[in-house]
């Protein structure tokens, strides 16, 4: 079944039943049937009502997207720190001499220089 509209045959508001149309064993298209009177109609003659949205809200009522960072500020993740060392077995902070995760943060963060590799 499909969305409704006015049937050109009976004039009532009805749902449309979509059925395949065959010539022999070959499918050649689809036809619509009115759910009220059962009349077959062409797809071009069906007029669907235009969807209407309530006008109680305006653009100003939409929530503003959250801002996590202010401006060009970059988070102080360990993976961006110059003391962060990655090898196949662990992720290591060379400053605190402990295992860390790439998304850990630190108050003693030192940004990696442009030329330094990220390992």
N, C-alpha and C positions, 0 to 999 in steps of 0.2 A: 504494500500500500504506500501511497505517497501523500504529500501534503494536499490539502483541500483547495477548492476553488468553486466557482459557480459552473454548474453543468449547463451547456447551451441547449440541451434537450428538455430537461425538466425545470431548470431555473433555480434549483435548490443548491444550498451550500453542501458539498459532498467531498468525500475522499475519493481518490482515483486509484483504481486497481490496475496495475501495470502487468500486461500479459504478453508473452512472446508471440510473434506472427510467423507462420511457416508457409513455405511453398514446397510441397512434397516433404522431404526430410531436411530441407535446408532452412535455417532461420534467416528471415529477411528483415526483421525489425520488431518493433513493439507497438502495441495498441493500448489505449486507455479505455477503461470501463468505469462508468459512474457507479458508485456504491449504493446510491439511492434507487435509481431506475434501471440500471444495467445497460444503458445505451452506450454504444461504442462511439468514441469521438476521436478526432485527429488531435495530435499533440499541439498543433498550432492554434487551435480554437480554445484551448484551455487557458483561462485567465486566473492566475493565482493572486490572492490578495497580497498587497505589498506589506512586508513585515514592518511593524511599527514598534518603535522603542519609546518607553516612557520618557517624558521630558522633565522629570523632576530633578535630575542631576545635571550639572554643567561641568565644563572642563576644570573649573576651579575646585570642584569637589573630589577630583581624582587624587589619590594619595601620591605624594612626591616620592621619587625613588630614593632609597637610603644612600647616604654618602659615607663610605667607610673611611676613606682617606681624604684629607684636605689638600686640594691642589696637586702639586707634583711630589708630594711626600711619598717615599718608598718605605715599606715596612722593614723593620730591623730583624728580618729572618736570618737564621744562622747560615743558610745557604748563600747569602749575599755578603757575609762577613769575610774579612781577610784571614781569619784564624780557622776557618772551616776547612777540614780535610776529609776527602772521600777516598776510600779504597774499596776493593771488592768485599771486605769483611766487616767494615764498620764505618760510621760517620763520626768524626772526632772533632772536638774543639781544642785547638792547640793552646789557647789562652788558659782555659780552666782545666785542661787535661781530663776530659770526661767524654763519654758518648753523648751525642746529641742527635736530634732529628732535624731534617732540613727546614721544617717550619717552626722550630723553637725560636724564641726571642731572648734577647739579652740586653741589659742596661749598658754594658761595656762594648757595644757594637762598634766596629770600625769598618766602614765601607771598603769594599774591594776596589782597587785601582782599575782603570779601564784596560790596561795592558795585561793584568793578571788573569790567568786562566781560571775557569770555574770548576775544573776537575771533573 
